Amino acid sequence: MSESVHLSADVSKMLEGYSKKTGIKESELAEEAIRIYVMAREAEIPASVVIPPVAVLTASSAEKVMERLSRPAKPSRALQEVLKACED
């Protein structure tokens, strides 16, 4: 069975680039991605824990994100400890 889908330009470029980098056929990558997605949805993973790959922000929210990214907060002591443990 063969299916045809329309992909946005950015997803198509992403798929093509990853395929070239890894040598995995685009059709195999698409099939694996769909299989993983459907299996996750069938496992009844709550929608609240599924992170969408794209976030849509208002102009004011985007400004706030850019401000935070330009001045990252110092990592908490707990995060520093976790990262240090990962290095060991």
GIHUCOR-V627022 format. One line per field, one symbol per residue. ss: DSSP state (~ for helix, > for strand, _ for the rest). psi: psi as a letter, one per 30 degrees, with the letter a starting at -180 (. if undefined). A space follows every 10 residues. Layout:
BEGIN
ss->???
psi->???
END
This chain:
BEGIN
ss->________~~ ~~~~~~~~~~ ~~___~~~~~ ~~~~~~~~~~ ~~____~~~_ ________~~ ~~~~~~~~~~ ______~~~~ ~~~~~~~_
psi->kklklkklee eeeeeeeeee efgkkeeeee eeeeeeeeee efghkkfffj jkfkkkllee eeeeeeeeef iklkkleeee eeeeeff.
END
